[in-house]
Amino acid sequence: CFQIEITKSYGKVEWRDDLKRVLLKSGQEGKSVVFLFTDTQIVTESFLEDLNNILNAGEVPNLFDDNDINSIVAAMRPLCQAAGLPLTKVALYSYFVRRVRSNIHMSLCMSPMGEAFRTRLRNFPSLVNNCCVDYFAEWPEEALRSVAYSALDGISLGENAVKDGVVSMCGTIHQSVEKASRQYLDEQRRYNYVTPTSYLEVLSTFKTLLGIKREEVSTAKRRLVIGLDKLQSTEVEVDQLKRELEEMEPVLIQTSEQVEKMMGQIEKDKAEADETRAVVVKEEAVASTKAEECQQ
């Protein structure tokens, strides 16, 4: 089975290189190949044009350069000679194309949802004319449960009863949408496609939301733990300060008494200083008067 690997830089050059590889493998090497291609791998619509050419003619125009053509012709020559076919370059390449069409099996997986699918069928008719179209029926309940268990494998949901409940919930959601879609078709004559991809998206959305909510709860838990630690450490510090204050209270009382005594002594000394100052001022006035009389 051959399948392309989509990357951020995957473009038309990488696509044509992959086509060369799969066509040479089926035509030149003569190996049977299943080319699995899904609509999620359609980077540009030109991919479908090349697939349309392979389905219709077994080749992609201008895919191989001269060196590739020479290599193909050289590989086909002994085979054509053994089969008694002409050994012209055109005949040899045509034999290569027949081997490609015989050995390659195109498996195209597309969702019928949306306008894009219908547009692609109109633009590339070989997707219908040269393909056997398989419409996959609704998944039974057992398949839904099996896929859900597989998708949720590795995710811790606690007890088994919880996981069973989640699996049942996902299946019920999918089946209820299917039922509503059938009712919608009966009443409005319009289709709402509910595909296996829809169910896988439900499971993927559940896992994504579960991860987001777990991260939110974990963040809230960390903040709560940090807050409780801060409160506990603050309580210890407050208790320590209370003990220190209780130990310092006698000292503070004694110091307060000493301060009161000092304030009393200061007031007494201030009063005596005021009295002394008054006497000095009076004597200074008398001395000044006598000094003036002596000068006269």
DRENDO-1510 file (C-alpha; in Angstrom, 1 decimal, always signed):
<recs>
REC; n; res; u; v; w
REC; 1; CYS; +0.0; +0.0; +0.0 .
REC; 2; PHE; +1.4; +3.4; -1.0 .
REC; 3; GLN; +0.3; +6.6; +0.6 .
REC; 4; ILE; +1.8; +10.1; +0.5 .
REC; 5; GLU; +2.9; +11.9; +3.6 .
REC; 6; ILE; +1.7; +15.5; +3.8 .
REC; 7; THR; +4.0; +18.0; +5.4 .
REC; 8; LYS; +4.0; +21.8; +5.6 .
REC; 9; SER; +6.2; +22.1; +2.6 .
REC; 10; TYR; +4.5; +19.4; +0.5 .
REC; 11; GLY; +3.6; +20.7; -2.9 .
REC; 12; LYS; +3.3; +19.9; -6.6 .
REC; 13; VAL; +7.0; +18.9; -6.9 .
REC; 14; GLU; +6.8; +16.4; -4.1 .
REC; 15; TRP; +3.5; +15.1; -5.4 .
REC; 16; ARG; +4.9; +14.4; -8.9 .
REC; 17; ASP; +7.9; +12.7; -7.3 .
REC; 18; ASP; +5.6; +10.4; -5.4 .
REC; 19; LEU; +3.6; +9.7; -8.6 .
REC; 20; LYS; +6.8; +8.8; -10.4 .
REC; 21; ARG; +7.7; +6.4; -7.6 .
REC; 22; VAL; +4.4; +4.6; -7.5 .
REC; 23; LEU; +4.1; +4.4; -11.3 .
REC; 24; LEU; +7.6; +3.0; -11.7 .
REC; 25; LYS; +7.0; +0.5; -9.0 .
REC; 26; SER; +3.8; -0.8; -10.7 .
REC; 27; GLY; +4.9; -0.5; -14.3 .
REC; 28; GLN; +8.7; -0.9; -14.4 .
REC; 29; GLU; +9.1; -3.3; -11.5 .
REC; 30; GLY; +5.7; -5.0; -12.1 .
REC; 31; LYS; +4.6; -5.0; -8.5 .
REC; 32; SER; +1.0; -4.8; -7.5 .
REC; 33; VAL; +0.4; -1.5; -5.6 .
REC; 34; VAL; -2.6; -0.1; -3.8 .
REC; 35; PHE; -2.4; +3.7; -4.0 .
REC; 36; LEU; -4.5; +5.0; -1.0 .
REC; 37; PHE; -5.5; +8.6; -1.3 .
REC; 38; THR; -7.9; +10.6; +0.9 .
REC; 39; ASP; -9.6; +14.0; +0.5 .
REC; 40; THR; -7.6; +15.3; +3.5 .
REC; 41; GLN; -4.4; +15.0; +1.3 .
REC; 42; ILE; -5.7; +17.2; -1.4 .
REC; 43; VAL; -3.3; +20.2; -1.2 .
REC; 44; THR; -4.3; +21.5; -4.6 .
REC; 45; GLU; -7.0; +20.4; -7.1 .
REC; 46; SER; -4.2; +19.6; -9.6 .
REC; 47; PHE; -3.6; +16.4; -7.5 .
REC; 48; LEU; -7.1; +15.2; -8.6 .
REC; 49; GLU; -6.4; +16.1; -12.2 .
REC; 50; ASP; -3.3; +13.8; -12.2 .
REC; 51; LEU; -5.3; +11.0; -10.5 .
REC; 52; ASN; -8.0; +11.5; -13.1 .
REC; 53; ASN; -5.4; +11.0; -15.8 .
REC; 54; ILE; -4.1; +7.8; -14.2 .
REC; 55; LEU; -7.6; +6.4; -13.9 .
REC; 56; ASN; -8.4; +7.3; -17.5 .
REC; 57; ALA; -5.2; +6.6; -19.3 .
REC; 58; GLY; -2.8; +5.0; -16.8 .
REC; 59; GLU; -0.3; +7.8; -17.1 .
REC; 60; VAL; +0.2; +11.5; -16.2 .
REC; 61; PRO; +1.3; +13.7; -19.2 .
REC; 62; ASN; +4.8; +15.1; -19.0 .
REC; 63; LEU; +5.5; +13.3; -15.7 .
REC; 64; PHE; +8.7; +11.6; -16.9 .
REC; 65; ASP; +11.7; +13.3; -18.3 .
REC; 66; ASP; +14.0; +11.9; -21.0 .
REC; 67; ASN; +16.1; +9.9; -18.6 .
REC; 68; ASP; +13.1; +8.3; -17.0 .
REC; 69; ILE; +11.7; +7.4; -20.4 .
REC; 70; ASN; +15.0; +5.8; -21.5 .
REC; 71; SER; +15.1; +3.8; -18.2 .
REC; 72; ILE; +11.5; +2.6; -18.8 .
REC; 73; VAL; +12.1; +1.7; -22.4 .
REC; 74; ALA; +15.3; -0.2; -21.4 .
REC; 75; ALA; +13.4; -2.1; -18.8 .
REC; 76; MET; +10.5; -3.0; -21.1 .
REC; 77; ARG; +12.6; -4.1; -24.1 .
REC; 78; PRO; +13.3; -7.7; -22.9 .
REC; 79; LEU; +9.7; -8.1; -21.7 .
REC; 80; CYS; +8.3; -7.0; -25.1 .
REC; 81; GLN; +10.8; -9.1; -26.9 .
REC; 82; ALA; +9.8; -12.2; -24.9 .
REC; 83; ALA; +6.1; -11.4; -25.7 .
REC; 84; GLY; +6.8; -10.9; -29.4 .
REC; 85; LEU; +5.7; -7.2; -29.4 .
REC; 86; PRO; +7.2; -4.4; -31.4 .
REC; 87; LEU; +10.4; -2.9; -30.0 .
REC; 88; THR; +9.7; +0.7; -31.0 .
REC; 89; LYS; +9.9; +3.4; -28.3 .
REC; 90; VAL; +6.2; +4.1; -28.5 .
REC; 91; ALA; +5.3; +0.4; -28.2 .
REC; 92; LEU; +7.7; -0.1; -25.3 .
REC; 93; TYR; +6.2; +2.8; -23.4 .
REC; 94; SER; +2.6; +1.7; -24.2 .
REC; 95; TYR; +3.5; -1.7; -22.7 .
REC; 96; PHE; +4.7; +0.1; -19.6 .
REC; 97; VAL; +1.4; +2.0; -19.4 .
REC; 98; ARG; -0.6; -1.3; -19.7 .
REC; 99; ARG; +1.5; -2.8; -16.8 .
REC; 100; VAL; +0.7; +0.3; -14.7 .
REC; 101; ARG; -3.0; -0.1; -15.4 .
REC; 102; SER; -2.8; -3.8; -14.6 .
REC; 103; ASN; -0.8; -3.5; -11.4 .
REC; 104; ILE; -2.0; -0.3; -9.7 .
REC; 105; HIS; -5.2; -0.1; -7.7 .
REC; 106; MET; -6.4; +3.3; -6.8 .
REC; 107; SER; -8.3; +3.6; -3.5 .
REC; 108; LEU; -9.8; +7.0; -3.1 .
REC; 109; CYS; -11.4; +7.8; +0.2 .
REC; 110; MET; -13.6; +10.9; +0.2 .
REC; 111; SER; -16.4; +12.3; +2.3 .
REC; 112; PRO; -19.7; +13.1; +0.5 .
REC; 113; MET; -20.3; +16.1; +2.8 .
REC; 114; GLY; -20.2; +19.6; +1.3 .
REC; 115; GLU; -20.2; +21.1; -2.2 .
REC; 116; ALA; -16.5; +20.3; -2.8 .
REC; 117; PHE; -17.2; +16.5; -3.4 .
REC; 118; ARG; -19.9; +17.2; -6.0 .
REC; 119; THR; -17.7; +19.8; -7.7 .
REC; 120; ARG; -14.8; +17.3; -7.9 .
REC; 121; LEU; -17.0; +14.6; -9.4 .
REC; 122; ARG; -18.1; +17.0; -12.1 .
REC; 123; ASN; -14.6; +18.3; -12.9 .
REC; 124; PHE; -13.0; +14.9; -12.9 .
REC; 125; PRO; -15.4; +12.4; -14.3 .
REC; 126; SER; -13.0; +9.4; -14.1 .
REC; 127; LEU; -13.6; +9.5; -10.3 .
REC; 128; VAL; -17.0; +8.1; -11.1 .
REC; 129; ASN; -16.7; +6.5; -14.6 .
REC; 130; ASN; -13.5; +4.5; -13.8 .
REC; 131; CYS; -14.1; +3.7; -10.2 .
REC; 132; CYS; -16.3; +1.4; -8.3 .
REC; 133; VAL; -18.1; +3.6; -5.7 .
REC; 134; ASP; -18.5; +2.0; -2.3 .
REC; 135; TYR; -20.9; +3.7; +0.1 .
REC; 136; PHE; -20.1; +2.5; +3.6 .
REC; 137; ALA; -23.2; +1.9; +5.7 .
REC; 138; GLU; -23.8; +3.1; +9.2 .
REC; 139; TRP; -21.5; +1.7; +11.8 .
REC; 140; PRO; -23.3; -0.7; +14.2 .
REC; 141; GLU; -23.2; +0.1; +17.9 .
REC; 142; GLU; -20.5; -2.5; +18.6 .
REC; 143; ALA; -18.3; -0.9; +16.0 .
REC; 144; LEU; -18.9; +2.5; +17.6 .
REC; 145; ARG; -18.0; +1.2; +21.0 .
REC; 146; SER; -14.9; -0.6; +19.7 .
REC; 147; VAL; -13.6; +2.5; +17.9 .
REC; 148; ALA; -14.3; +4.7; +20.9 .
REC; 149; TYR; -12.4; +2.3; +23.2 .
REC; 150; SER; -9.5; +2.3; +20.8 .
REC; 151; ALA; -9.5; +6.1; +20.5 .
REC; 152; LEU; -9.6; +6.6; +24.3 .
REC; 153; ASP; -7.0; +4.1; +25.0 .
REC; 154; GLY; -4.2; +5.6; +27.1 .
REC; 155; ILE; -6.4; +8.3; +28.5 .
REC; 156; SER; -7.0; +8.0; +32.2 .
REC; 157; LEU; -10.7; +8.3; +33.1 .
REC; 158; GLY; -10.7; +6.8; +36.5 .
REC; 159; GLU; -12.9; +3.8; +37.0 .
REC; 160; ASN; -14.0; +1.6; +34.2 .
REC; 161; ALA; -17.6; +2.6; +34.7 .
REC; 162; VAL; -16.6; +6.2; +33.8 .
REC; 163; LYS; -14.9; +5.1; +30.6 .
REC; 164; ASP; -17.9; +2.9; +29.7 .
REC; 165; GLY; -20.2; +5.9; +30.2 .
REC; 166; VAL; -18.1; +8.1; +28.0 .
REC; 167; VAL; -18.0; +5.5; +25.3 .
REC; 168; SER; -21.8; +5.1; +25.5 .
REC; 169; MET; -22.3; +8.9; +25.4 .
REC; 170; CYS; -20.2; +9.3; +22.2 .
REC; 171; GLY; -22.1; +6.5; +20.5 .
REC; 172; THR; -25.4; +7.9; +21.6 .
REC; 173; ILE; -24.5; +11.3; +20.3 .
REC; 174; HIS; -23.5; +9.9; +16.9 .
REC; 175; GLN; -26.6; +7.7; +16.6 .
REC; 176; SER; -28.9; +10.6; +17.6 .
REC; 177; VAL; -27.4; +12.7; +14.8 .
REC; 178; GLU; -27.9; +9.9; +12.3 .
REC; 179; LYS; -31.6; +9.6; +13.4 .
REC; 180; ALA; -32.1; +13.4; +13.2 .
REC; 181; SER; -30.5; +13.4; +9.7 .
REC; 182; ARG; -32.9; +10.7; +8.5 .
REC; 183; GLN; -35.8; +12.7; +9.9 .
REC; 184; TYR; -34.4; +15.8; +8.2 .
REC; 185; LEU; -34.3; +13.9; +4.9 .
REC; 186; ASP; -37.8; +12.7; +5.2 .
REC; 187; GLU; -39.2; +16.1; +6.1 .
REC; 188; GLN; -37.0; +18.5; +4.1 .
REC; 189; ARG; -35.7; +16.2; +1.4 .
REC; 190; ARG; -32.2; +17.4; +2.1 .
REC; 191; TYR; -29.1; +15.3; +3.1 .
REC; 192; ASN; -27.0; +15.8; +6.1 .
REC; 193; TYR; -24.2; +13.3; +5.8 .
REC; 194; VAL; -23.1; +11.6; +9.0 .
REC; 195; THR; -19.9; +9.7; +8.2 .
REC; 196; PRO; -17.3; +7.7; +10.2 .
REC; 197; THR; -15.2; +10.8; +10.0 .
REC; 198; SER; -17.9; +12.7; +12.0 .
REC; 199; TYR; -17.7; +10.1; +14.7 .
REC; 200; LEU; -13.9; +10.3; +14.8 .
REC; 201; GLU; -14.2; +14.1; +15.1 .
REC; 202; VAL; -16.5; +13.7; +18.1 .
REC; 203; LEU; -13.9; +11.5; +19.8 .
REC; 204; SER; -11.1; +13.9; +18.9 .
REC; 205; THR; -13.1; +16.9; +20.2 .
REC; 206; PHE; -13.8; +15.0; +23.4 .
REC; 207; LYS; -10.1; +14.3; +23.9 .
REC; 208; THR; -9.2; +17.9; +23.1 .
REC; 209; LEU; -11.7; +19.4; +25.5 .
REC; 210; LEU; -10.8; +16.9; +28.2 .
REC; 211; GLY; -7.1; +18.0; +27.9 .
REC; 212; ILE; -8.1; +21.7; +28.0 .
REC; 213; LYS; -10.3; +21.2; +31.0 .
REC; 214; ARG; -7.8; +19.1; +32.8 .
REC; 215; GLU; -5.2; +21.8; +32.3 .
REC; 216; GLU; -7.6; +24.4; +33.6 .
REC; 217; VAL; -8.3; +22.3; +36.7 .
REC; 218; SER; -4.7; +21.6; +37.2 .
REC; 219; THR; -3.8; +25.3; +37.0 .
REC; 220; ALA; -6.6; +26.2; +39.4 .
REC; 221; LYS; -5.4; +23.4; +41.8 .
REC; 222; ARG; -1.8; +24.7; +41.7 .
REC; 223; ARG; -3.0; +28.2; +42.5 .
REC; 224; LEU; -5.1; +26.9; +45.3 .
REC; 225; VAL; -2.2; +24.9; +46.8 .
REC; 226; ILE; +0.1; +27.9; +46.5 .
REC; 227; GLY; -2.6; +30.1; +48.2 .
REC; 228; LEU; -3.1; +27.7; +51.0 .
REC; 229; ASP; +0.7; +27.4; +51.5 .
REC; 230; LYS; +0.9; +31.2; +51.7 .
REC; 231; LEU; -1.9; +31.3; +54.2 .
REC; 232; GLN; -0.3; +28.6; +56.3 .
REC; 233; SER; +3.1; +30.3; +56.3 .
REC; 234; THR; +1.5; +33.7; +57.1 .
REC; 235; GLU; -0.4; +32.1; +60.0 .
REC; 236; VAL; +2.9; +30.7; +61.4 .
REC; 237; GLU; +4.5; +34.1; +61.0 .
REC; 238; VAL; +1.6; +35.8; +62.8 .
REC; 239; ASP; +1.8; +33.3; +65.7 .
REC; 240; GLN; +5.5; +34.0; +66.0 .
REC; 241; LEU; +4.9; +37.7; +66.1 .
REC; 242; LYS; +2.3; +37.2; +68.8 .
REC; 243; ARG; +4.7; +35.2; +70.9 .
REC; 244; GLU; +7.4; +37.9; +70.4 .
REC; 245; LEU; +4.9; +40.6; +71.4 .
REC; 246; GLU; +3.9; +38.7; +74.5 .
REC; 247; GLU; +7.5; +38.2; +75.5 .
REC; 248; MET; +8.3; +41.9; +74.9 .
REC; 249; GLU; +5.2; +43.2; +76.8 .
REC; 250; PRO; +6.8; +43.4; +80.3 .
REC; 251; VAL; +9.8; +45.2; +78.7 .
REC; 252; LEU; +7.5; +47.6; +77.0 .
REC; 253; ILE; +5.6; +48.3; +80.2 .
REC; 254; GLN; +8.8; +48.9; +82.1 .
REC; 255; THR; +10.1; +51.1; +79.3 .
REC; 256; SER; +6.8; +53.0; +79.3 .
REC; 257; GLU; +7.1; +53.7; +83.1 .
REC; 258; GLN; +10.7; +54.9; +82.6 .
REC; 259; VAL; +9.6; +57.2; +79.8 .
REC; 260; GLU; +6.8; +58.6; +82.1 .
REC; 261; LYS; +9.4; +59.2; +84.9 .
REC; 262; MET; +11.7; +60.9; +82.4 .
REC; 263; MET; +8.9; +63.1; +81.1 .
REC; 264; GLY; +8.1; +64.2; +84.7 .
REC; 265; GLN; +11.8; +65.0; +85.4 .
REC; 266; ILE; +12.0; +66.9; +82.1 .
REC; 267; GLU; +8.9; +68.9; +83.0 .
REC; 268; LYS; +10.4; +69.7; +86.4 .
REC; 269; ASP; +13.8; +70.7; +84.9 .
REC; 270; LYS; +12.0; +72.8; +82.4 .
REC; 271; ALA; +10.1; +74.7; +85.1 .
REC; 272; GLU; +13.4; +75.3; +87.0 .
REC; 273; ALA; +15.1; +76.5; +83.8 .
REC; 274; ASP; +12.2; +79.0; +83.2 .
REC; 275; GLU; +12.6; +80.4; +86.7 .
REC; 276; THR; +16.4; +80.7; +86.2 .
REC; 277; ARG; +15.8; +82.4; +82.9 .
REC; 278; ALA; +13.4; +85.0; +84.4 .
REC; 279; VAL; +16.0; +85.9; +87.1 .
REC; 280; VAL; +18.7; +86.2; +84.5 .
REC; 281; VAL; +16.6; +88.5; +82.3 .
REC; 282; LYS; +15.8; +90.7; +85.3 .
REC; 283; GLU; +19.4; +91.0; +86.4 .
REC; 284; GLU; +20.4; +91.7; +82.8 .
REC; 285; ALA; +17.9; +94.6; +82.7 .
REC; 286; VAL; +19.3; +96.0; +86.0 .
REC; 287; ALA; +22.9; +95.7; +84.7 .
REC; 288; SER; +21.9; +97.5; +81.5 .
REC; 289; THR; +20.3; +100.4; +83.4 .
REC; 290; LYS; +23.4; +100.9; +85.6 .
REC; 291; ALA; +25.7; +100.8; +82.6 .
REC; 292; GLU; +23.7; +103.6; +81.0 .
REC; 293; GLU; +23.9; +105.7; +84.2 .
REC; 294; CYS; +27.7; +105.2; +84.4 .
REC; 295; GLN; +28.1; +106.4; +80.8 .
REC; 296; GLN; +26.2; +109.6; +81.5 .
</recs>
